[in-house]
Amino acid sequence: MMRWIVGCLSLFVSLGVAHGATELAFAAGDCEDPTGWTVAPEDEGMSRFVPEAAHQGKLGLRVVDENDKVGSDCRSAAIPVTAGKTYELRFWGRNLTGSGIGVYLCFHDATGRTLNDQRPSQIISSLPPEQAEWGEFKVYGVAPAAASTLSVWIHSYMASRVTAEYDDFRVSELSEAEATELLDETTREALARGIVTYEDFGAVGDGVADDLEAICRAHEFANLHGLPVRAKGGSTYHLGVKALTAKVATSTDWGTARFTVDDSGVVAAVENHRQPLFVVDSLLSAMTVELEPVKRDQTQVAARPERDCYVQVQSDARRVFIRRGANQNHGSILRDCFILRKDGSVEGPVDWDFESYTRVTARPIEEDTLVVKGGVFTTYANRMLSDKGYHYWGRNIVVRRSNTVVDGLTHYVVGETSIGAPYSGFLTASDCANVTFRDCFATGHKTYVTIGSASRPVSMGTYDYAANSVVNFRMEGCRMNLINDRTRWGVIGTNFCKNIVLEDCVLSRMDSHQGVSGEYTIRRTTLGTAGFNAIGRGVITVEDSTLYGSSFVSLRGDYGSTWEGKMIIRNSRWIPGNGARLSPVLIGGGNDGMHDFGYPCFMPEEISIDGLVVDDGNHPDDYQGFRFFSHPQPPQEKLPEQRPFPYQPVRKITVRNLQTASGKLPRLPDGYTATSVEFLPDGK
C-alpha cells in the first residue's frame, strides 16, 4: 500500500519480478565489480566484497560490524530514474550473527542531494535476525518530484553488532497499473477524493495519541501526487517528541484544527529539540549556477539560469557583523542572497564585493503560490535549564519555499516557568524569496537571563516570528498579545534579509540583527515598547504607524548602529517608552569608533519627517525637547580624537508637520553642529 511505499519500510517477500516491470541497467548490482560501490571512510573496513559472500558469481558484500559507536556505510553508484515513477528493489541477503542492518532505497536530485534521508521518508528493508539462509527481499519506493537518480545504501545501525551478506541487487520500474495494485483502499479513496487528510494515514486527532508520523506520511503522499492537504475540523493533533519533520509542498488547510506541541518536563524525551515539526519546501531540484565575481550594487550577471531562482552566496574570505558587547562574537562569514532572473538580472542588488565564493546555492523559484492556511498551535513551553549560553529549540514551522503565504495561523505559548530555553521562531522563513505571513497571531514569550559570551548576564528570549536570508519578506495583518509588557521578549527577529514590509500589524517589536537592505517599510502598524530596531542599508520608511519604543528607531549598537541610506517618517505617532518619564531620542544607538564591525558604519545620510506626533508630555523637569540622535562620536577620556573606525554622521534632517505634547522643538545633541536641520512650513 502507498503508506509504506512513501514511508519507513521493512518488508520481506520472496516473490518473483512484478509482471511487466522494466528492469533497469544496474551494473553494480551483481557485486562482481566493487568499483561500482563507494565505501565511506567512516566505514573503517566493515564493508568488503569477498568470494565467501557471493550468492552467485564470484563476489558478494559482507558487512562485519563489531563497533557499537558507528555503523557501516556502503553505497552503490547512482542510476537514472523518473520522478513520480514507482521502483522495486530486489536483493538477496542473509544474517549470520547479531542484528541491526538495513538496505535503503535512496532518491537524489540533480545535485546529488538525498531527498528521503529522514524519517519517516526513509525506505528500508532490515534483515530479520533469524535469516541465516539466503533469502530474496523486495522494497518499493516512489521517486519524489525532484528525483533524478537512485542509489542503494547498506548501513548497519550505530548501536548494532552484526554480520550480514548481500548479493544480486536488481532495480525495476513499475508500470502505472502495477503501481496502482500496491495501493490500499484508503489510499485509493484519497486519490479519488483529490484531497489528503491526516486520518487517511492513521492520525487519531484526540490530543493524546502521537499523530506526527501519520502527518508526515500524509504530506509525503500529497507531495508525490500533487494533492492538497486538509485537517479535520474539531481535531487536536498531538505532535509528540520524535525527531520527525513533515515536508509540506502542496497547499494545506489546517482550518480550525488544533495542534499540541508539549515540551514541558520532557527535555530528555524530545529526540531532537532543534528539529522543526513542519518544513514548507519546494519539490524542485536545486540548480547549479556559475557566478563570476560580483561587486556591491551589481544588478546584472553573466549567468543565464533555466528559470528564475533564489541564490545565496558565501565567502570565507571576510567576516562581517562582528558583534560587540555582552554577546560579542567573531562575526559571520560574508554572505548575500538575491533573486537571479533568467536574463541574468538581479533583484535585490548585491550588498558586498565577492572576489571568490566558498559556496553558491541556487534554488528555483516556483511559478505558483503555495498557501498554508489556519491552524491553532499550542506550545507547552520547555523547562530546560539554560543558565550559560543559548540552547535554541526548534519544534516549529519553517518556510523554505519561495512564493509562499502562511495565512491565519495562530500560535499560543503556555506553561512558561522561571526556567526555560529560547525557541528560534515558531513561524520562520529561511533561505527563499517572496514569503508573506498574513493575519497570523503570535504569543509574546517570557524573558530569561543567561551568561553571554563576554561572561556577563544577558537577557534571553524567543522570537515567535523569524526571517533569515529572505528576499521580499512581508507581514500583513499579523497580531500578538501584550505588546507593551516589558517582561516579554520582542516577537520578531531577522538576519540577512532584503526588502521587508510590515503592513497593518500589531507587534511588540520589529528587529533586524545582521542586516536588512533595500526597502524596509513599516506601514499602518503598531509596534510596542520593545521597539523598532534596524541595521543595514537602503531606505527605512515608517508611515501611518504608532510606535511605543523609547526611541522611534533604534540602530543596534552591538552591530555598530549603522544604517547606510535614508530614513523617512510620515504621518505617524510616537509615544516614547509607552508614556514613561524620559528624555527621548528619535534615532537611538551609538558607536565610539573603536570597534571593527567588519564594515564602515553610518548614521542615516538623510532623515525626512513629514507628519509626526510625539507624546512627550511626561518628561524630566530640565527637558529641552527630544533629541534627533545621540552624539555620533562624543569626546571621551582615554579615547583618541581620531577614531580608527569613524562613525559617519547624519548629513541632513528636514522636518514638516511635527507636533509635540511638550510644545518643545527637537534638537541636535548638545554641542553638535555637523548636521543640517531644516524646519519646513507645515502643509499637506
QUIDA-V191114 format. One record per backbone hydrogen bond with DSSP energy under -1.0 kcal/mol. CO is the residue of the C=O (numbers start at 1). NH is the residue of the N-H. E is the energy in kcal/mol with one decimal. If there is no record, write none. Layout:
co=CO nh=NH e=E
co=CO nh=NH e=E
//
This chain:
co=1 nh=5 e=-1.3
co=2 nh=6 e=-2.0
co=18 nh=21 e=-1.9
co=22 nh=173 e=-3.0
co=26 nh=29 e=-1.9
co=28 nh=31 e=-1.7
co=29 nh=169 e=-2.9
co=33 nh=36 e=-2.2
co=34 nh=37 e=-2.0
co=36 nh=77 e=-2.1
co=38 nh=75 e=-2.6
co=40 nh=43 e=-1.8
co=41 nh=44 e=-1.4
co=43 nh=46 e=-1.3
co=46 nh=64 e=-2.3
co=48 nh=62 e=-3.3
co=50 nh=53 e=-1.2
co=50 nh=60 e=-1.6
co=51 nh=54 e=-1.8
co=60 nh=50 e=-2.0
co=61 nh=166 e=-2.5
co=62 nh=48 e=-2.6
co=63 nh=164 e=-2.2
co=65 nh=162 e=-1.7
co=73 nh=40 e=-2.0
co=74 nh=154 e=-3.1
co=75 nh=38 e=-3.4
co=79 nh=150 e=-2.1
co=82 nh=85 e=-1.9
co=85 nh=143 e=-2.8
co=86 nh=174 e=-2.8
co=87 nh=141 e=-2.1
co=88 nh=172 e=-2.5
co=89 nh=139 e=-1.8
co=90 nh=170 e=-2.7
co=91 nh=137 e=-3.0
co=92 nh=167 e=-2.0
co=93 nh=135 e=-1.6
co=94 nh=165 e=-2.4
co=97 nh=163 e=-2.3
co=100 nh=157 e=-1.9
co=101 nh=127 e=-1.2
co=102 nh=155 e=-2.2
co=103 nh=125 e=-1.8
co=104 nh=153 e=-2.2
co=106 nh=151 e=-2.4
co=107 nh=115 e=-3.1
co=108 nh=148 e=-3.2
co=108 nh=149 e=-1.8
co=109 nh=112 e=-1.9
co=113 nh=109 e=-2.2
co=118 nh=121 e=-1.6
co=123 nh=105 e=-2.5
co=125 nh=103 e=-2.3
co=128 nh=131 e=-2.0
co=130 nh=132 e=-2.3
co=131 nh=95 e=-4.5
co=135 nh=93 e=-2.2
co=137 nh=91 e=-1.8
co=139 nh=89 e=-3.1
co=141 nh=87 e=-3.5
co=143 nh=84 e=-2.9
co=144 nh=147 e=-1.7
co=148 nh=81 e=-1.9
co=149 nh=108 e=-2.3
co=150 nh=79 e=-2.4
co=151 nh=106 e=-2.6
co=152 nh=76 e=-2.8
co=153 nh=104 e=-3.2
co=154 nh=74 e=-1.9
co=155 nh=102 e=-2.4
co=157 nh=160 e=-2.0
co=161 nh=99 e=-1.1
co=162 nh=65 e=-3.3
co=163 nh=96 e=-2.2
co=163 nh=97 e=-1.6
co=164 nh=63 e=-3.0
co=165 nh=94 e=-1.9
co=166 nh=61 e=-2.6
co=167 nh=92 e=-2.5
co=170 nh=90 e=-2.9
co=171 nh=24 e=-3.2
co=172 nh=88 e=-2.9
co=173 nh=22 e=-2.6
co=175 nh=179 e=-2.4
co=176 nh=180 e=-2.3
co=177 nh=181 e=-1.7
co=179 nh=182 e=-1.0
co=180 nh=183 e=-1.6
co=184 nh=188 e=-2.0
co=185 nh=189 e=-2.2
co=186 nh=190 e=-2.0
co=187 nh=191 e=-2.2
co=188 nh=192 e=-2.3
co=189 nh=193 e=-2.7
co=190 nh=194 e=-2.0
co=196 nh=230 e=-2.7
co=198 nh=201 e=-1.3
co=198 nh=203 e=-2.0
co=199 nh=202 e=-1.6
co=205 nh=236 e=-2.1
co=211 nh=215 e=-2.3
co=212 nh=216 e=-2.6
co=213 nh=217 e=-2.3
co=214 nh=218 e=-2.3
co=215 nh=219 e=-2.2
co=216 nh=220 e=-2.2
co=217 nh=221 e=-2.5
co=218 nh=222 e=-2.5
co=219 nh=223 e=-2.8
co=220 nh=224 e=-1.9
co=221 nh=225 e=-1.7
co=222 nh=227 e=-2.0
co=228 nh=196 e=-2.7
co=229 nh=253 e=-2.8
co=232 nh=235 e=-1.9
co=235 nh=258 e=-2.7
co=236 nh=207 e=-2.3
co=237 nh=260 e=-2.6
co=238 nh=211 e=-3.0
co=241 nh=271 e=-2.6
co=242 nh=244 e=-2.1
co=246 nh=279 e=-2.6
co=248 nh=281 e=-2.0
co=251 nh=229 e=-2.3
co=252 nh=373 e=-2.9
co=253 nh=231 e=-2.6
co=254 nh=257 e=-2.1
co=255 nh=375 e=-3.1
co=257 nh=376 e=-2.3
co=258 nh=237 e=-3.1
co=259 nh=378 e=-2.6
co=260 nh=239 e=-2.7
co=261 nh=380 e=-2.8
co=266 nh=270 e=-2.0
co=272 nh=275 e=-1.3
co=273 nh=394 e=-3.5
co=275 nh=395 e=-1.8
co=277 nh=246 e=-2.9
co=278 nh=398 e=-2.5
co=279 nh=248 e=-2.7
co=280 nh=400 e=-3.4
co=294 nh=354 e=-2.9
co=295 nh=298 e=-1.9
co=298 nh=350 e=-1.6
co=299 nh=346 e=-2.5
co=308 nh=365 e=-2.6
co=309 nh=340 e=-3.0
co=310 nh=363 e=-2.7
co=311 nh=338 e=-2.2
co=312 nh=361 e=-2.8
co=313 nh=336 e=-2.0
co=314 nh=358 e=-3.1
co=314 nh=359 e=-1.6
co=315 nh=334 e=-1.2
co=318 nh=334 e=-2.0
co=320 nh=332 e=-3.1
co=321 nh=323 e=-1.1
co=323 nh=329 e=-1.2
co=325 nh=328 e=-1.8
co=326 nh=454 e=-2.1
co=332 nh=320 e=-2.8
co=334 nh=315 e=-2.4
co=336 nh=313 e=-2.4
co=338 nh=311 e=-3.0
co=339 nh=347 e=-2.8
co=340 nh=309 e=-2.3
co=341 nh=344 e=-2.0
co=344 nh=301 e=-2.5
co=345 nh=341 e=-2.9
co=347 nh=339 e=-2.6
co=350 nh=297 e=-3.9
co=354 nh=294 e=-1.2
co=359 nh=314 e=-2.3
co=361 nh=312 e=-2.6
co=362 nh=287 e=-2.9
co=363 nh=310 e=-3.1
co=370 nh=405 e=-2.8
co=371 nh=252 e=-1.9
co=372 nh=407 e=-2.9
co=373 nh=254 e=-3.2
co=375 nh=410 e=-2.6
co=376 nh=259 e=-2.5
co=377 nh=412 e=-3.0
co=378 nh=261 e=-2.9
co=379 nh=414 e=-2.5
co=380 nh=263 e=-2.1
co=393 nh=424 e=-2.7
co=396 nh=277 e=-2.3
co=396 nh=278 e=-1.9
co=397 nh=428 e=-2.7
co=398 nh=280 e=-2.9
co=399 nh=430 e=-2.9
co=403 nh=370 e=-2.4
co=404 nh=436 e=-2.3
co=405 nh=372 e=-2.7
co=406 nh=438 e=-3.2
co=407 nh=374 e=-2.7
co=409 nh=441 e=-2.6
co=410 nh=377 e=-3.2
co=412 nh=379 e=-2.9
co=414 nh=381 e=-2.5
co=422 nh=393 e=-2.4
co=426 nh=397 e=-3.4
co=427 nh=466 e=-1.7
co=428 nh=399 e=-3.5
co=429 nh=468 e=-2.5
co=432 nh=471 e=-1.8
co=433 nh=403 e=-2.2
co=434 nh=404 e=-1.5
co=435 nh=474 e=-2.5
co=436 nh=406 e=-2.7
co=437 nh=476 e=-2.9
co=438 nh=408 e=-3.0
co=440 nh=479 e=-3.1
co=441 nh=411 e=-1.8
co=445 nh=489 e=-3.1
co=448 nh=460 e=-3.1
co=450 nh=458 e=-3.0
co=451 nh=389 e=-2.1
co=452 nh=455 e=-1.9
co=456 nh=452 e=-3.0
co=458 nh=450 e=-2.6
co=460 nh=448 e=-3.9
co=464 nh=427 e=-2.4
co=465 nh=493 e=-1.3
co=466 nh=429 e=-2.2
co=467 nh=495 e=-1.9
co=468 nh=431 e=-2.2
co=470 nh=498 e=-2.6
co=471 nh=434 e=-3.0
co=472 nh=435 e=-1.8
co=473 nh=501 e=-2.3
co=474 nh=437 e=-2.4
co=475 nh=503 e=-2.8
co=476 nh=439 e=-3.3
co=478 nh=506 e=-2.5
co=479 nh=442 e=-2.0
co=482 nh=485 e=-1.3
co=485 nh=488 e=-1.7
co=487 nh=447 e=-1.9
co=491 nh=465 e=-2.7
co=493 nh=467 e=-1.6
co=494 nh=513 e=-2.9
co=495 nh=469 e=-2.8
co=497 nh=517 e=-1.7
co=498 nh=472 e=-3.5
co=499 nh=473 e=-2.2
co=500 nh=521 e=-2.9
co=501 nh=475 e=-2.3
co=502 nh=523 e=-3.1
co=503 nh=477 e=-2.6
co=505 nh=526 e=-2.8
co=507 nh=528 e=-2.0
co=510 nh=533 e=-3.4
co=511 nh=494 e=-1.2
co=513 nh=515 e=-1.4
co=514 nh=496 e=-1.1
co=515 nh=497 e=-1.5
co=516 nh=537 e=-1.7
co=517 nh=499 e=-2.6
co=518 nh=539 e=-2.6
co=519 nh=500 e=-1.8
co=520 nh=541 e=-2.5
co=521 nh=502 e=-2.6
co=522 nh=543 e=-2.7
co=523 nh=504 e=-1.9
co=525 nh=546 e=-2.1
co=526 nh=507 e=-2.6
co=527 nh=548 e=-2.1
co=528 nh=531 e=-2.0
co=531 nh=510 e=-2.1
co=532 nh=554 e=-3.1
co=534 nh=556 e=-1.1
co=535 nh=516 e=-1.5
co=536 nh=564 e=-2.4
co=538 nh=566 e=-1.9
co=539 nh=520 e=-2.7
co=540 nh=568 e=-3.1
co=541 nh=522 e=-3.1
co=542 nh=570 e=-2.9
co=543 nh=524 e=-2.1
co=545 nh=573 e=-2.7
co=546 nh=527 e=-2.3
co=547 nh=575 e=-2.6
co=553 nh=588 e=-2.6
co=554 nh=534 e=-2.4
co=556 nh=559 e=-1.1
co=556 nh=561 e=-3.0
co=557 nh=560 e=-1.5
co=558 nh=324 e=-2.0
co=562 nh=536 e=-2.1
co=563 nh=565 e=-1.1
co=564 nh=538 e=-2.1
co=565 nh=605 e=-2.7
co=566 nh=540 e=-2.5
co=567 nh=608 e=-2.9
co=568 nh=542 e=-2.7
co=569 nh=610 e=-3.0
co=570 nh=544 e=-1.9
co=572 nh=613 e=-2.4
co=573 nh=547 e=-2.5
co=574 nh=615 e=-2.8
co=575 nh=578 e=-2.1
co=576 nh=579 e=-1.4
co=584 nh=627 e=-1.8
co=586 nh=553 e=-2.2
co=588 nh=555 e=-2.6
co=593 nh=645 e=-2.5
co=597 nh=322 e=-2.0
co=601 nh=648 e=-2.3
co=602 nh=563 e=-2.7
co=605 nh=651 e=-1.9
co=605 nh=652 e=-1.6
co=606 nh=567 e=-2.2
co=607 nh=654 e=-2.4
co=608 nh=569 e=-3.1
co=609 nh=656 e=-1.8
co=610 nh=571 e=-1.5
co=611 nh=572 e=-2.3
co=612 nh=659 e=-2.7
co=613 nh=574 e=-3.1
co=614 nh=616 e=-1.6
co=614 nh=661 e=-2.6
co=617 nh=619 e=-1.1
co=618 nh=582 e=-1.3
co=620 nh=623 e=-1.5
co=626 nh=667 e=-1.9
co=627 nh=586 e=-2.9
co=628 nh=587 e=-2.2
co=636 nh=639 e=-1.5
co=648 nh=603 e=-2.8
co=651 nh=676 e=-2.0
co=652 nh=607 e=-2.3
co=653 nh=678 e=-2.7
co=654 nh=609 e=-2.9
co=655 nh=680 e=-3.3
co=656 nh=611 e=-2.3
co=657 nh=612 e=-2.0
co=659 nh=614 e=-3.0
co=667 nh=628 e=-2.6
co=669 nh=672 e=-2.2
co=676 nh=653 e=-2.9
co=678 nh=655 e=-2.6
//
